[in-house]
Structures are given as structure tokens and as C-alpha cells.
């Protein structure tokens, strides 16, 4: 208690000086916590955007050739079919799921759908049951299409969340019939995307029917695009290249033709985002630690001033037999108390602000649930303790160099 009281009395001798010095330490930790918290919110938002895709998901579609090859002219239109799916399954090692997809009216096409007196324009997708493993949709009600639907060519449909809201006004649609371009389909379920933003809106306004039914009902034999995932050991970019190379070989396309097949893989966007998050964290730690160092230098300077003001006191202590360890520990404890207290206040202010932003629910497509992990708070406290000790070393060394006889004569 004597030590604590002495630390308190020493620091309160010049309250304004102590508060200004403490502010430098508090600001460094505050900036660190805020940047890390906001960076985590950005990371959560982006991860939410991609949470509905398999991590190594790949999408490939046919376009037009740009190079003549094996007697074929350039600008030749390539069309995919189910034989391509069978070929890729046999040809490419590492494919886990491969699913053909068709869309009535082509990409982004809208089609007239009716339920009783309600009408809307939605995307009609022809899919196989495995497509749900690629997009990882949720099923709030009913079921998804299955293999029996495919084999028997059943006229069943799974509708998106927005379709449910527009056509059924929130009522249970399972078992009801909808009309798609004059063809009746029985609704067997509702699906909901896990992703957010534009991709979620597109899925929510879609209706999925069995691929085999799609071909018969709408006289379609082609495949608009291919969705695939690889096994754990193969990267998405590598799988995309393998699929394109195999399709080029099968359709006699020049191996170097860059336009014959288009593609997209989740890794292409997710990996750069991860690098961005690492950069944000690095900047946060760098700025926070640099600001903290400036605050620690301020603490060290104020302790040097305090040592000078207490020269006679230290000389008397030394003359009465105080050991060097006693003097050093007292100075370092004073420095540590100021640094840790100021840093803790800055850290708590930062955490309160982040928690406040979270409770305000300021979520959007790119920002969601800012937070600070316990590990980061513990690390920040450890840095504060180390900084406090370092800030007291130089003043403590200065105090040890004070000779008792000279200190007693000091005015």
C-alpha cells in the first residue's frame, strides 16, 4: 500500500503533465483497437459475400473462338452439352462435384411466372441436385430437387426467397402450382442464399427445376455453363485451367485461345481479399505501435523530469541504505502504472466504440459485425506491460547514478 500511495502521490504532483503524457499512450492503443475492429468488420462483410460458395468453386462457360485451328475458322461459336460433363468427369483428376446449369432465356433472362392472380418475372434455372453443394443454399421450407425428380422428369420447382414473397405473399408455397411460360410446376421447397449483395438478389429471384425436366419442357439440349468444385488438394484456379484445357481439346480449340471459354473461380477474388485483410492488420499494428512508442517516449521523459524533481529524496533514500533494486523497482513501477493505466483506458474506449458500432447494426454488403478478439486485447496488454518497463529503464538508470552526497546538496 505504501508503494501504491507513493506512485499515486508522485503522478498527481503535476496532474496536467501526467494527463497529457497518458493521452499519448491511450491514443496509440485506441487507434490500434479501432483499426483492427473496423478491419474485422470489413473481413466479416466480405466473407459473408462468399459464404455461399464452396471455397474452391469454379464456373466455366463457352464463348466464341478467337483463333483458327484444325480447319476451323476463328469466331466459331462453342456450345456445351451433357457429353462434355461426362468427358470432364473421366478426364480430370481432382473433380469432386460437376454440375451442368441451364437458364431459360440465357444469362440474366427473365421469364413470366404466375400463381393464381400474382405474376412476376424470374430466372428459371435447370439444375442437378448436386448444385446445392456448390452454392450451399439454405432450405427454410420443403426440400430440394433430387435424383428421382431427375430420372422421372418431374415438373417440380424450388423457389427463391424473393419469388416466395412476390407470388405467395409469405404464405406456405409447398404443394402449390406455379405456371412458367404456360407449363405448370409443383413447388416442393424454398431456397435461400447465404451470400449477400447482388449475388444474393439474383439467387433470391430464381426458380430451380430439374435439369432433365428443363430440357424436355423447354426443348433445350445445350448446357449454358458448368459449376464444379475440386477435392481438398486442388486449388480453384488450377481446376479452372484444367477444365478449360480439357474442353479446348474436346472441341478442337487452339490451346492458346484466350476467349473460347470464360471462367470464374472463388479463389481469384477470395485470395486477394485475404491479402487485403493482412495488409490492414499490419497497418493497424504498425500505426498503433508507432503511436504507442511516441507515448512511451513521453512517459520516459516525464519520469526523467520526476527523477530530477526528486533528486534530494532519492539521495536521502540512498543515504539511509535503500538498495539499488529498491530504487529501480520504484521507478519502473511508477512508469508501468502510468503506461498500463493509460493504455487500458485507451483500449477500453476503443472496445466500447467497436461494441457501439456493432449494436448500431451498421451492416451492409461490405461491412458486418466489427469486433475485437480476446487474443488481441491480451496482446495489447502485454505490449503495454513491456512498454511500461522499457519506459522506466532509462529514468531508473538515471536515478542510480545520483550520488547521495551530491543529492543532499541539490537545490
C-alpha positions in Angstrom: 0.0 0.0 0.0 2.9 2.3 0.7 4.2 1.7 -2.8 0.8 2.3 -4.4 0.3 5.5 -2.4 3.8 6.7 -3.3 3.1 6.1 -7.0 -0.2 8.0 -6.8 1.3 10.9 -5.0 4.2 11.1 -7.5 1.9 11.2 -10.5 -0.6 13.6 -9.1 2.0 16.3 -8.3 1.5 17.7 -11.8 -1.9 16.5 -13.0 -1.9 18.2 -16.4 1.5 16.9 -17.3 0.6 13.4 -16.3 -2.7 13.5 -18.2 -1.1 14.8 -21.4 1.6 12.1 -21.2 -1.1 9.4 -20.6 -3.1 10.6 -23.5 -0.3 9.8 -25.9 -0.3 6.2 -24.7 -4.1 5.9 -24.7 -4.3 7.3 -28.2 -1.9 4.7 -29.6 -3.9 1.7 -28.1 -7.2 3.4 -29.1 -6.1 3.7 -32.8 -4.8 0.1 -32.8 -8.1 -1.2 -31.4 -10.3 0.9 -33.8 -8.4 -0.1 -36.9 -8.3 -3.8 -36.0 -12.0 -3.7 -35.2 -13.1 -2.0 -38.4 -10.8 -4.3 -40.4 -12.5 -7.3 -38.8 -15.9 -5.8 -39.8 -14.7 -5.5 -43.4 -13.4 -9.0 -43.3 -16.7 -10.4 -41.9 -18.6 -8.5 -44.6 -16.5 -9.9 -47.5 -16.6 -13.4 -46.1 -20.4 -13.1 -45.9 -20.4 -12.3 -49.5 -18.6 -15.5 -50.4 -20.0 -17.8 -47.6 -22.5 -19.3 -50.1 -19.8 -20.7 -52.4 -17.6 -23.7 -52.0 -14.1 -22.3 -51.3 -12.7 -23.9 -54.5 -15.8 -23.4 -56.6 -15.3 -23.0 -60.3 -17.7 -21.8 -63.1 -16.9 -22.2 -66.8 -18.9 -21.3 -69.9 -18.5 -21.4 -73.7 -17.9 -18.3 -75.8 -16.5 -17.8 -79.3 -13.1 -18.7 -80.5 -10.6 -16.0 -81.5 -8.1 -18.2 -83.3 -8.4 -20.6 -86.3 -7.4 -24.2 -85.5 -7.5 -27.6 -87.2 -9.6 -26.3 -90.2 -12.0 -24.3 -88.0 -12.4 -20.6 -88.6 -11.9 -18.0 -85.9 -15.1 -16.6 -84.2 -16.6 -20.1 -84.1 -19.3 -20.4 -81.5 -18.8 -23.2 -79.0 -21.8 -25.0 -77.4 -21.5 -27.3 -74.4 -23.7 -30.3 -73.8 -24.0 -33.2 -71.3 -21.3 -35.2 -73.1 -18.9 -32.5 -72.0 -19.9 -33.2 -68.4 -19.2 -37.0 -68.8 -15.9 -36.2 -70.5 -14.7 -33.9 -67.8 -15.6 -36.4 -65.1 -13.4 -39.1 -66.7 -10.7 -36.8 -67.9 -9.9 -34.5 -64.9 -8.5 -35.9 -61.7 -9.5 -34.0 -58.6 -13.0 -33.0 -59.6 -15.4 -33.5 -56.6 -18.7 -32.1 -58.0 -19.5 -31.1 -61.5 -23.0 -29.8 -62.3 -24.4 -28.5 -65.7 -26.6 -25.4 -65.5 -29.2 -24.0 -67.9 -31.1 -20.7 -67.7 -34.2 -20.1 -69.7 -33.6 -17.1 -72.0 -29.9 -17.1 -71.3 -27.8 -15.3 -68.7 -29.9 -12.8 -66.6 -33.0 -13.7 -68.6 -36.4 -13.1 -67.0 -39.5 -15.2 -67.6 -43.2 -14.8 -66.8 -44.3 -16.8 -63.8 -47.8 -17.0 -62.4 -49.5 -18.1 -59.3 -53.3 -17.6 -59.3 -53.6 -13.8 -59.7 -50.0 -13.0 -58.9 -47.4 -12.6 -61.7 -43.6 -11.9 -61.8 -40.6 -12.1 -64.0 -37.9 -14.5 -62.6 -34.9 -16.5 -63.7 -35.6 -20.1 -64.5 -32.7 -22.5 -63.8 -32.3 -26.1 -64.9 -30.1 -27.8 -62.4 -29.0 -31.2 -61.0 -29.3 -32.0 -57.2 -25.5 -31.5 -56.6 -25.7 -27.8 -57.4 -26.8 -27.1 -53.8 -23.3 -28.4 -52.7 -21.6 -25.8 -54.9 -23.8 -22.8 -53.9 -24.5 -24.1 -50.3 -28.1 -22.7 -50.3 -30.3 -23.0 -47.2 -33.8 -24.6 -47.3 -36.2 -22.7 -45.0 -39.1 -24.9 -46.1 -39.7 -28.1 -48.1 -36.9 -29.9 -50.0 -34.5 -29.5 -52.9 -34.7 -31.4 -56.2 -33.5 -35.0 -56.0 -32.3 -37.8 -58.3 -35.9 -39.2 -58.5 -37.1 -35.9 -59.9 -34.3 -36.1 -62.5 -34.9 -39.7 -63.5 -38.7 -39.3 -63.8 -38.6 -35.8 -65.3 -40.9 -34.4 -62.7 -42.3 -31.0 -63.0 -41.3 -29.7 -59.6 -39.7 -26.4 -58.6 -37.7 -24.9 -55.7 -38.3 -21.2 -55.5 -36.1 -18.4 -54.2 -36.9 -16.2 -51.2 -38.0 -13.2 -53.3 -40.2 -15.4 -55.5 -41.9 -16.6 -52.4 -42.5 -13.1 -51.2 -43.9 -11.8 -54.5 -46.1 -14.7 -55.6 -47.2 -16.2 -52.3 -47.1 -13.1 -50.1 -45.5 -15.0 -47.3 -47.9 -18.0 -47.4 -46.6 -21.6 -47.5 -46.0 -22.4 -51.1 -45.1 -26.1 -50.7 -47.6 -28.2 -52.7 -48.9 -25.3 -54.7 -48.6 -25.0 -58.5 -46.9 -22.2 -60.5 -47.1 -21.6 -64.2 -43.8 -21.0 -66.1 -44.3 -19.9 -69.7 -47.6 -21.9 -69.7 -46.1 -25.0 -68.1 -47.3 -26.0 -64.5 -44.8 -26.9 -61.9 -45.4 -28.1 -58.3 -43.4 -26.1 -55.6 -41.6 -28.5 -53.3 -39.4 -26.1 -51.4 -37.9 -22.7 -50.8 -34.1 -22.0 -51.0 -32.2 -19.1 -49.5 -28.6 -18.0 -50.4 -26.0 -17.5 -47.7 -24.2 -14.8 -49.8 -25.1 -11.2 -49.7 -25.3 -8.3 -52.1 -26.0 -8.6 -55.8 -25.3 -12.3 -55.9 -27.9 -12.9 -53.2 -30.5 -10.8 -55.0 -30.0 -12.8 -58.2 -30.5 -16.1 -56.5 -33.5 -15.0 -54.5 -35.3 -14.2 -57.7 -34.6 -17.6 -59.3 -36.7 -20.8 -59.7 -34.9 -24.1 -59.9 -36.3 -27.1 -61.8 -34.7 -30.5 -62.6 -32.2 -30.3 -65.4 -33.9 -33.2 -67.3 -37.3 -31.5 -66.9 -35.9 -28.2 -68.2 -34.6 -29.9 -71.4 -38.0 -31.6 -72.1 -40.2 -28.7 -71.1 -38.3 -26.0 -73.0 -36.7 -28.1 -75.8 -33.1 -27.4 -74.7 -30.2 -29.7 -75.4 -27.2 -27.4 -74.5 -25.5 -26.5 -71.3 -25.2 -22.8 -70.5 -22.4 -23.2 -68.1 -20.7 -25.7 -65.8 -20.3 -25.3 -62.0 -17.7 -27.5 -60.3 -15.8 -28.0 -57.1 -12.5 -29.8 -56.6 -11.2 -32.1 -53.9 -9.3 -30.5 -51.0 -5.8 -30.9 -52.5 -6.6 -29.0 -55.8 -6.8 -25.2 -56.0 -9.8 -23.5 -57.7 -7.5 -21.7 -60.2 -5.8 -25.0 -61.1 -9.2 -26.7 -61.5 -10.5 -23.9 -63.8 -7.5 -24.2 -66.1 -7.8 -28.0 -66.3 -11.5 -27.8 -67.2 -10.7 -25.2 -69.9 -7.8 -27.1 -71.3 -9.9 -30.3 -71.5 -12.8 -28.5 -73.2 -10.4 -26.9 -75.7 -9.0 -30.4 -76.6 -12.5 -31.9 -77.0 -13.9 -29.0 -79.1 -10.7 -28.6 -81.2 -9.9 -25.1 -80.0 -6.4 -23.7 -80.1 -4.6 -24.3 -76.8 -3.6 -20.7 -76.6 -7.0 -19.2 -77.4 -7.9 -16.9 -74.5 -11.6 -16.3 -75.5 -13.1 -19.7 -76.3 -14.1 -20.3 -72.7 -14.9 -17.9 -69.9 -14.4 -18.8 -66.3 -14.5 -17.7 -62.7 -13.3 -19.2 -59.5 -13.9 -18.1 -55.9 -10.2 -18.2 -55.2 -9.5 -15.5 -57.7 -11.4 -13.0 -55.6 -11.0 -14.5 -52.1 -7.2 -14.7 -52.0 -6.6 -11.0 -52.9 -9.2 -10.1 -50.2 -7.3 -12.2 -47.7 -4.1 -10.3 -48.6 -6.0 -7.0 -48.1 -7.1 -8.1 -44.6 -3.5 -9.0 -43.7 -2.3 -5.6 -45.0 -5.0 -3.8 -42.9 -3.9 -5.7 -39.8 -0.3 -4.9 -40.5 -1.0 -1.2 -40.9 -3.1 -1.3 -37.7 -0.3 -2.8 -35.7 2.3 -0.6 -37.3 0.4 2.7 -36.7 -0.7 1.6 -33.2 2.8 0.5 -32.1 4.4 3.6 -33.6 1.9 5.9 -31.8 2.4 3.8 -28.6 6.2 4.2 -28.9 5.7 8.0 -29.1 3.6 7.8 -26.0 6.2 5.6 -24.2 8.9 8.1 -25.0 6.7 10.7 -23.4 6.4 8.5 -20.3 10.1 8.1 -20.2 10.6 11.9 -20.5 8.2 12.6 -17.7 9.9 10.1 -15.5 13.2 11.8 -16.1 11.6 15.1 -15.1 10.2 13.4 -12.0 13.6 11.9 -11.1 15.2 15.4 -11.4 12.5 16.8 -9.1 13.1 14.0 -6.6 16.8 14.2 -6.5 17.1 15.1 -2.8 14.5 12.4 -1.9 16.4 9.8 -3.8 19.7 10.9 -2.2 18.2 10.7 1.3 16.9 7.1 0.5 20.3 6.1 -0.7 22.0 7.7 2.4 19.6 5.7 4.6 20.5 2.4 3.0 18.0 2.0 0.2 19.3 -0.7 -2.2 19.6 -0.1 -6.0 16.9 -2.7 -6.6 14.5 -0.7 -4.3 15.2 2.5 -6.3 14.9 0.7 -9.7 11.7 -1.1 -8.8 10.0 2.0 -7.6 10.8 4.0 -10.8 9.8 1.1 -13.1 6.6 0.6 -11.1 5.7 4.2 -11.5 6.3 4.1 -15.2 4.5 0.8 -15.5 1.5 2.1 -13.6 1.2 5.2 -15.8 1.6 3.3 -19.1 -0.7 0.4 -18.2 -3.5 2.6 -16.8 -3.4 5.0 -19.8 -3.2 2.2 -22.3 -6.0 0.3 -20.6 -8.3 3.3 -20.7 -7.5 3.7 -24.4 -8.1 0.1 -25.1 -11.5 0.1 -23.3 -12.5 3.3 -25.1 -11.7 1.6 -28.4 -13.6 -1.6 -27.4 -16.6 0.4 -26.3 -16.7 2.2 -29.6 -16.5 -1.0 -31.6 -19.2 -2.6 -29.5 -21.3 0.5 -30.0 -20.9 0.2 -33.8 -21.9 -3.4 -33.6 -25.0 -2.7 -31.6 -26.0 0.1 -34.0 -26.1 -2.7 -36.6 -24.3 -0.7 -39.2 -24.1 -3.7 -41.5 -24.0 -3.6 -45.3 -22.7 -5.7 -48.2 -19.0 -4.9 -47.4 -19.2 -4.4 -43.6 -20.6 -6.6 -40.9 -20.2 -7.1 -37.1 -16.9 -5.3 -36.2 -15.3 -7.0 -33.3 -12.1 -7.3 -31.2 -10.9 -10.8 -30.2 -9.8 -11.5 -26.7 -6.3 -12.6 -28.0 -5.8 -9.1 -29.5 -6.8 -7.4 -26.2 -4.4 -9.7 -24.3 -1.6 -9.0 -26.8 -2.2 -5.2 -26.4 -2.0 -5.5 -22.6 1.3 -7.5 -22.9 2.7 -4.8 -25.1 1.6 -2.2 -22.6 3.4 -4.0 -19.8 6.6 -4.4 -21.8 6.4 -0.7 -22.9 5.9 0.4 -19.3 9.0 -1.5 -18.2 11.1 -0.1 -21.1 9.9 3.4 -20.4 11.2 3.2 -16.8 14.6 1.7 -17.6 16.3 4.9 -18.6 14.9 7.0 -15.7 15.8 4.2 -13.3 19.4 4.1 -14.6 19.5 7.9 -14.2 18.3 7.6 -10.6 21.0 5.1 -9.8 23.7 7.5 -11.0 22.7 10.0 -8.4 25.3 10.2 -5.6 23.8 10.6 -2.1 26.3 13.4 -1.0 25.6 15.4 -4.2 21.9 14.8 -4.0 21.7 16.2 -0.5 23.3 19.4 -1.7 20.9 19.6 -4.7 18.5 22.6 -4.7 
